[in-house]
Amino acid sequence: MTPGLVIAAPRSRSGKTTITLGLLRAFARQGVRVQPFKAGPDYIDTAFQSRASGRTALNLDSWSMPEPLLDRIAAYADDADLALAEGAMGLFDGAPAMGESGTGASADIAARRGWPVLLVLDVSGQSQSAAAVADGFRRMRPDVTIAGVILNKVASDRHGRLVRDALERIAMPVLGALPRSASLTLPERHLGLVQASEHPDIDGAIDRIADSVAAHVDLPAVRAIAASARNPARNAPPLAPPGQRIALASDAAFAFCYGHLATLWHAAGAQILPFSPLADEAPAADADIVWLPGGYPELHAGKLAAAGHFLEGLRHHARDRAIHGECGGYMVLGEAIVDANGCAHAMAGLLGLVTSFAARRLHLGYRSARLLAPVGNYPAGMRLRGHEFHYSTIVAQPDPPLADIHDAEGRRLDQSGSRRGRVTGSYFHLVAPATGRHGEAAA
């Protein structure tokens, strides 16, 4: 079984993504087949991982996914030489209540798969104290193994020696130490990194990161600490697709569709028909459902408003077939998007929704939903798990609600999506069907 490990850290912005990308590209240069994963519901990092490794990166999320689905997705590493899973936030950070198979913490994935953790320590502003942090993480959960650390943002040789000596005293292996360098950062915007498809020189940036990682990290030692998975793939039930011919919007404005969805929908017999609204392409005329994922439509609102072929294609499809929008896709199905400058851009008008970025407010967290109306082949009453992450606010939403939606602690939320005929949408990003194992919070 393919050995794997988890790249984690005590907190966000420690350098997990940078080091993961560097490892993926450095190993790929050596001919090592590395399967990348991202713990949690992040939909931006996976695109960078796919570019760095040459393989489709997939999410593993213990709050949204039942154990058989986790194992089935992890099994996509079976034809690789190594599995690398990048953590989210801090190693033990997750939802306050249990989900399908855990709290969403990266530690759940490490424990479930039996993969050891390589801890990335940002040592800027500290030296010997880094050993106390590493030792505390090593003792936190007995079912999670901290196999070693990589030091990041080391200021000087002396600084590195002080940290290494302290870690040596607690018998914590140091597998590498990266010097502080502004050139190894990637550009960001309000939802995280700028998308890989928008980076002006994505391969050059990843190559520079890989050069640094290869020069300062013991790559053979990283492979040596990886361990074979504890749980083989189970016979998870097929991930039912919302239609058999799915027109899937896919470009810089509609990029936030989790990779496992299209992969498993296709495995269940669905045909995926990608199209680009930004290129003014209409959805396939013979699709039985149009799926508009989230993304950054607010950055392209003027271009989308002028994409007559795309908008008319949506309106034609909506006469007798299903359309569903998630987050940014939901906003495009509405009457208008108001940008940060207060300028309104007319959208498809298939829902009465009007959204605005003029008064930004963060909405973030796990979500459970019970459908009040069908979404394509998904029937009313179906329960789903997912995630919400956006800054837009609702100005108008006159249509009936689409779903009862709750947060991770089971509290009902006002933002319930909306529906009009066969057109549906919500801010909810689908991750997986729910099993209802943990009460209403799982419903």
C-alpha positions in Angstrom: 0.0 0.0 0.0 1.3 3.5 -0.9 3.1 5.2 2.0 2.0 8.7 2.9 2.4 11.5 5.4 0.6 14.7 6.4 2.3 18.1 6.1 0.9 20.1 9.0 1.7 23.1 11.3 0.7 24.6 14.6 -1.2 27.4 12.8 -2.1 29.0 9.5 0.5 30.9 7.6 3.4 28.7 8.8 4.4 27.7 5.3 2.5 24.4 4.8 1.4 25.2 1.3 4.8 26.5 0.2 6.6 23.5 1.5 4.0 21.0 0.2 4.3 22.5 -3.3 8.1 22.4 -3.1 8.1 18.7 -2.1 5.6 17.8 -4.8 7.6 19.4 -7.6 11.0 18.3 -6.2 9.8 14.6 -6.0 8.2 14.8 -9.4 11.5 16.0 -10.9 13.0 12.8 -9.5 10.4 10.7 -11.2 8.5 10.0 -8.0 4.8 9.7 -8.5 3.3 11.7 -5.7 -0.5 11.9 -5.1 -1.5 15.2 -3.4 -4.4 15.6 -1.0 -5.7 18.6 0.9 -7.2 18.1 4.4 -10.3 20.1 4.8 -12.6 21.9 2.3 -10.0 24.2 0.7 -10.6 24.5 -3.1 -7.7 26.8 -4.0 -4.6 24.9 -2.8 -5.6 21.7 -4.7 -5.2 23.5 -8.0 -1.6 24.5 -7.1 -0.9 20.9 -5.9 -2.2 19.5 -9.2 0.1 21.8 -11.1 3.1 20.9 -8.9 2.6 17.2 -9.1 1.0 16.5 -12.4 -1.8 14.5 -10.7 -5.3 15.7 -9.7 -5.3 16.8 -6.1 -8.3 15.7 -4.0 -9.8 16.8 -0.7 -10.0 14.6 2.5 -12.4 16.1 5.0 -13.5 14.2 8.2 -16.4 16.5 9.0 -18.1 16.3 5.7 -17.1 12.8 4.5 -18.0 9.4 6.1 -15.2 7.0 6.6 -15.8 4.8 3.6 -15.7 7.9 1.3 -12.5 9.1 2.9 -10.9 5.7 2.3 -12.2 5.6 -1.3 -10.7 9.0 -2.1 -7.4 8.2 -0.4 -7.2 5.1 -2.6 -6.5 7.3 -5.6 -2.9 7.1 -4.3 -2.7 3.4 -4.8 -0.9 3.8 -8.2 1.5 6.4 -6.8 4.8 6.0 -4.9 4.0 8.5 -2.2 0.9 10.3 -0.8 1.3 13.8 0.6 -1.6 15.4 2.4 -1.4 19.1 3.2 -3.2 20.1 6.4 -5.5 23.0 7.1 -5.0 25.7 9.8 -3.4 24.1 12.8 -3.0 20.3 13.0 -5.7 19.9 15.7 -8.0 22.7 14.6 -11.5 21.7 13.5 -15.2 22.2 14.1 -16.6 22.3 17.7 -18.9 19.4 17.0 -18.4 16.0 15.4 -19.3 15.5 11.8 -19.4 12.4 9.6 -16.1 10.9 10.8 -14.4 13.7 12.9 -14.2 17.4 13.4 -12.5 18.2 10.1 -9.1 18.5 11.8 -6.0 17.4 9.8 -5.1 15.2 12.7 -8.2 13.1 11.9 -6.8 12.3 8.5 -3.4 11.4 10.0 -5.0 9.1 12.5 -7.5 7.5 10.1 -4.9 6.8 7.5 -2.0 6.0 9.9 0.1 8.6 8.1 2.8 10.3 10.2 2.9 14.1 10.5 5.8 16.3 9.2 5.3 19.5 11.2 6.2 22.8 9.6 7.5 25.2 12.3 7.7 28.9 11.5 10.5 29.9 13.8 10.6 33.6 13.1 10.6 35.4 16.4 11.7 32.4 18.5 14.5 29.8 18.8 14.6 27.2 21.6 10.9 27.7 22.3 10.2 25.9 19.0 11.1 22.6 20.8 8.4 23.2 23.4 5.8 23.6 20.6 7.0 20.5 18.8 6.9 18.5 22.1 3.4 19.7 22.9 2.2 18.6 19.5 3.8 15.2 19.9 2.0 14.6 23.1 -1.5 15.9 22.1 -3.0 12.8 20.6 -1.6 9.3 21.0 -3.1 8.2 17.7 -1.2 10.9 15.8 2.6 10.5 15.2 4.8 13.6 14.8 7.7 12.0 12.8 9.8 15.1 12.4 9.8 18.9 11.6 10.8 21.3 8.9 11.9 24.7 10.1 10.7 27.7 8.1 11.8 31.3 8.0 15.2 30.7 9.6 17.0 34.0 10.0 20.6 32.9 10.1 22.9 30.0 10.6 23.1 30.8 14.3 19.4 31.0 14.6 19.1 27.6 12.9 21.6 26.0 15.3 19.8 27.2 18.4 16.5 25.7 17.2 18.1 22.4 16.0 20.0 22.0 19.3 16.8 22.4 21.3 14.9 19.9 19.1 17.8 17.5 19.4 17.5 17.5 23.1 13.9 16.3 22.8 14.9 13.7 20.1 12.8 15.4 17.5 14.2 14.9 14.0 14.8 18.0 11.8 14.4 17.1 8.2 15.1 20.5 6.8 15.4 24.3 7.4 14.3 26.9 4.9 15.8 30.4 5.2 13.5 33.4 5.3 12.8 34.5 1.7 10.1 36.8 0.3 10.6 35.3 -3.1 9.0 32.0 -1.9 5.6 33.5 -1.2 2.5 33.3 -3.5 0.1 36.2 -4.1 -3.1 36.2 -2.2 -6.6 37.8 -2.2 -9.6 37.8 0.0 -10.4 34.0 -0.2 -6.8 32.9 0.0 -4.2 32.4 -2.7 -4.7 33.9 -6.2 -5.8 30.9 -8.3 -3.2 28.9 -10.0 -4.8 29.6 -13.4 -4.4 33.3 -12.8 -0.8 33.3 -11.8 1.4 34.9 -14.5 4.2 32.3 -14.0 2.9 29.5 -11.9 5.4 26.9 -13.0 8.3 29.3 -12.6 7.1 30.1 -9.0 6.7 26.4 -8.1 10.1 25.6 -9.6 11.7 28.3 -7.4 10.0 26.9 -4.3 11.1 23.4 -5.3 14.7 24.6 -5.8 14.8 25.9 -2.3 13.1 22.8 -0.8 15.5 20.5 -2.6 18.5 22.5 -1.4 17.4 22.7 2.3 15.3 19.6 2.9 16.4 16.0 3.2 14.1 14.5 0.5 15.2 10.8 1.1 14.5 11.3 4.8 11.0 12.7 4.0 10.2 9.6 2.0 11.6 7.4 4.7 9.2 8.7 7.4 6.1 8.0 5.3 4.1 5.1 6.4 1.6 2.7 4.7 -2.0 3.5 5.2 -3.8 1.9 8.1 -7.2 1.5 6.3 -7.6 0.1 2.8 -10.3 1.5 0.5 -13.7 0.3 1.4 -16.7 -0.3 -0.8 -18.2 3.1 -0.4 -21.5 3.6 -2.2 -21.3 5.5 -5.4 -21.4 9.3 -5.1 -24.7 9.9 -6.9 -24.4 12.6 -9.6 -27.1 15.3 -9.9 -27.6 14.3 -13.5 -26.2 12.0 -16.2 -24.9 14.7 -18.5 -23.6 17.6 -16.3 -22.6 20.9 -18.0 -19.9 22.1 -15.5 -18.8 25.7 -15.7 -15.0 25.8 -15.4 -12.8 28.8 -15.7 -11.3 31.6 -13.5 -14.7 32.8 -12.5 -16.1 29.3 -11.7 -13.2 27.2 -10.3 -14.4 26.1 -6.9 -15.7 22.6 -7.5 -14.1 19.9 -5.4 -12.1 17.5 -7.5 -13.6 14.4 -6.0 -17.1 15.4 -7.1 -16.4 15.4 -10.8 -14.1 12.3 -10.4 -16.7 10.3 -8.5 -19.7 11.5 -10.5 -17.9 10.3 -13.6 -17.1 7.0 -11.9 -20.8 6.6 -11.2 -21.6 6.9 -14.9 -22.2 10.6 -15.4 -20.7 12.5 -18.3 -19.0 15.8 -17.4 -19.3 18.5 -20.1 -17.1 21.5 -19.1 -17.6 25.0 -20.6 -16.3 28.5 -20.0 -18.8 31.3 -19.3 -15.8 33.8 -19.5 -15.3 32.7 -23.1 -19.0 33.3 -23.6 -19.7 29.6 -24.1 -23.2 28.3 -23.6 -23.7 25.0 -21.7 -24.0 21.9 -23.8 -27.5 21.8 -25.5 -28.1 18.2 -24.5 -27.0 18.5 -20.8 -29.7 17.5 -18.3 -28.3 19.8 -15.6 -26.0 22.9 -15.6 -23.8 23.1 -12.5 -22.2 26.5 -11.8 -19.6 26.2 -9.0 -18.3 29.0 -6.9 -15.3 31.2 -7.8 -14.7 34.9 -8.3 -17.6 36.2 -10.5 -17.3 39.6 -8.8 -13.9 40.1 -10.4 -15.3 39.3 -13.9 -18.8 40.8 -13.4 -18.6 43.1 -16.3 -17.4 40.4 -18.7 -20.1 38.0 -17.5 -22.8 40.6 -17.8 -21.8 41.0 -21.5 -21.5 37.3 -22.2 -24.8 37.1 -24.1 -24.3 33.6 -25.6 -23.6 32.2 -22.1 -26.6 34.0 -20.4 -29.0 33.1 -23.2 -27.9 29.5 -23.0 -28.7 29.4 -19.3 -32.1 30.9 -19.9 -32.9 28.5 -22.7 -31.8 25.5 -20.6 -33.9 26.7 -17.6 -37.1 26.4 -19.6 -37.3 22.6 -19.0 -34.1 21.4 -17.3 -32.3 21.9 -14.0 -29.6 24.5 -13.2 -27.8 24.8 -9.9 -25.4 27.4 -8.7 -23.1 27.3 -5.7 -21.9 30.5 -4.1 -20.5 32.5 -7.0 -22.6 30.4 -9.4 -25.6 31.2 -7.2 -24.9 34.9 -7.5 -24.7 34.7 -11.3 -28.1 33.1 -11.5 -29.6 36.2 -9.7 -30.7 39.6 -11.0 -27.5 41.4 -10.3 -24.1 41.5 -8.6 -23.1 44.8 -7.0 -19.3 45.2 -7.0 -17.1 46.7 -4.4 -17.5 50.2 -6.0 -21.3 50.0 -5.8 -21.8 49.3 -9.5 -24.6 46.8 -10.3 -24.0 44.2 -13.1 -27.0 42.5 -14.5 -26.8 38.7 -14.4 -29.0 35.8 -15.7 -32.1 36.9 -13.9 -33.2 33.3 -13.3 -33.5 34.0 -9.6 -34.6 37.2 -7.9 -31.3 37.3 -5.9 -29.2 40.5 -5.7 -25.9 40.3 -4.0 -23.3 43.0 -3.1 -19.6 43.4 -2.3 -20.1 47.0 -1.3 -20.4 46.0 2.3 -18.2 42.9 2.8 -18.9 40.5 5.5 -17.2 37.1 6.0 -19.4 34.0 6.1 -17.3 30.9 6.8 -17.8 27.4 8.1 -19.1 23.9 7.7 -22.7 23.5 6.7 -25.3 20.7 6.7 -28.4 21.0 4.5 -31.7 19.3 4.0 -33.2 20.0 0.5 -36.7 21.4 0.4 -36.9 21.0 -3.3 -35.0 18.8 -5.9 -31.6 19.8 -7.2 -31.4 17.9 -10.5 -31.6 14.2 -9.5 -31.1 15.0 -5.8 -34.6 14.7 -4.3 -36.3 17.0 -1.8 -35.4 15.7 1.7 -31.9 14.7 0.7 -29.3 15.6 3.3 -25.9 17.0 2.3 -22.7 18.2 3.9 -20.6 21.1 2.7 -18.9 24.4 3.4 -19.5 28.1 3.0 -16.8 30.8 2.4 -17.7 34.2 1.0 -17.7 37.9 1.6 -20.8 39.0 -0.3 -24.1 40.0 1.3 -27.7 39.5 0.1 -29.6 42.6 -0.9 -32.7 40.8 -2.2 -33.8 37.2 -2.1 -37.5 37.0 -3.0 -37.8 33.4 -4.0 -38.7 30.4 -1.8 -35.9 28.8 0.2 -34.0 25.8 -1.2 -32.9 24.1 2.0 -32.8 24.1 5.7 -29.1 24.8 6.4 -27.3 24.5 9.8 -23.8 25.2 10.9 -21.4 22.7 12.4 -23.0 23.1 15.9 -26.5 22.5 14.6 -27.7 26.1 14.6 -30.1 26.9 11.8 -29.0 29.7 9.5 -31.0 32.3 7.7 -29.2 31.9 4.4 -31.2 29.0 3.0 -30.6 29.5 -0.8 -33.5 29.9 -3.2 -35.3 28.3 -6.1 -37.5 29.2 -9.0 -38.8 26.4 -11.2 -35.9 24.1 -11.8 -33.3 26.7 -11.1 -31.7 26.4 -7.6 -28.8 27.9 -5.8 -27.2 28.6 -2.4 -24.0 29.7 -0.9 -23.5 26.1 0.2 -20.5 24.2 -1.5 -21.4 20.5 -1.7 -18.8 18.1 -0.4 -20.7 14.8 0.2 -24.1 13.4 1.0 -24.8 13.2 4.8 -25.3 9.9 6.7 -27.0 11.6 9.7 -24.7 9.8 12.2 -24.5 12.7 14.6 -28.0 14.2 14.8 -29.1 17.5 13.3 -25.6 18.9 13.0 -25.0 16.0 10.6 -28.4 16.3 8.8 
